[in-house]
Amino acid sequence: MPFTTREIESPDPVTRVAAADAALRQPEEDDIGEKMVLNMGPSHPATHGVLRLVLELDGEIITKATPDIGFLHRGDEKIAENMQYNQFVPYTDRLDYLAPLANNVAYALAVEKLMGWEIPPRGKAIRTICCETSRISSHLLGIGAMALDLGAMTVFLYTFREREKLYDLFELLTGARFTTSYT
């Protein structure tokens, strides 16, 4: 499709970009395909997790994607209402099982802020290291899964090998590999 220029009157940069984008997306008559709505997920082979997307298609072009992220909701907030603060820590591991230490720290920070507690610098440094290693572990899984989807089995195995090294560190630190419950 040839590019056309139009005079945009609004000085607002966001509006200018949106208008320019809309101008470029104007389909020509012969480009219009069959319009349809497609549900992708929540257990589609291309999604690693429980995400559902409602996709609006124009031929093979996705014109709109609406995420529905509520499939993992288990009522953790309601469960927490009947517990003491320290009893809920193991539940935070399960919120994102790929980076459980980060969830433990986030919950602990919220409780500490409510209580007005201040954590010493050494504790903050340890938590930062825990969160970053959890993030790296999670990203290794994501990269490995994406590589596997592309047919790169060797990359998948390499990322899992490196992830196992991080799990060994988690086990030394917390006594567990997956559900760490460490704050």
Secondary structure as the mmCIF struct_conf table of DSSP 4:
data_model
#
loop_
_struct_conf.conf_type_id
_struct_conf.id
_struct_conf.beg_label_comp_id
_struct_conf.beg_label_asym_id
_struct_conf.beg_label_seq_id
_struct_conf.end_label_comp_id
_struct_conf.end_label_asym_id
_struct_conf.end_label_seq_id
HELX_RH_AL_P HELX_RH_AL_P1 PRO A 13 LEU A 24
TURN_TY1_P TURN_TY1_P1 ARG A 25 ARG A 25
HELX_RH_3T_P HELX_RH_3T_P1 GLU A 29 ASP A 31
STRN STRN1 LYS A 35 MET A 40
BEND BEND1 PRO A 42 SER A 43
TURN_TY1_P TURN_TY1_P2 PRO A 45 ALA A 46
BEND BEND2 HIS A 48 VAL A 50
STRN STRN2 ARG A 52 ASP A 58
TURN_TY1_P TURN_TY1_P3 GLY A 59 GLU A 60
STRN STRN3 ILE A 61 ASP A 68
HELX_RH_3T_P HELX_RH_3T_P2 GLY A 70 LEU A 72
HELX_RH_AL_P HELX_RH_AL_P2 ASP A 76 ALA A 80
TURN_TY1_P TURN_TY1_P4 GLU A 81 ASN A 82
BEND BEND3 MET A 83 MET A 83
HELX_RH_3T_P HELX_RH_3T_P3 TYR A 85 PHE A 88
HELX_RH_AL_P HELX_RH_AL_P3 VAL A 89 ASP A 93
TURN_TY1_P TURN_TY1_P5 ARG A 94 LEU A 95
BEND BEND4 ASP A 96 ASP A 96
TURN_TY1_P TURN_TY1_P6 TYR A 97 LEU A 98
BEND BEND5 ALA A 99 ALA A 99
HELX_RH_AL_P HELX_RH_AL_P4 PRO A 100 MET A 115
TURN_TY1_P TURN_TY1_P7 GLY A 116 GLY A 116
HELX_RH_AL_P HELX_RH_AL_P5 PRO A 121 ASP A 149
TURN_TY1_P TURN_TY1_P8 LEU A 150 GLY A 151
HELX_RH_AL_P HELX_RH_AL_P6 MET A 153 THR A 174
BEND BEND6 GLY A 175 GLY A 175
BEND BEND7 ARG A 177 PHE A 178
#
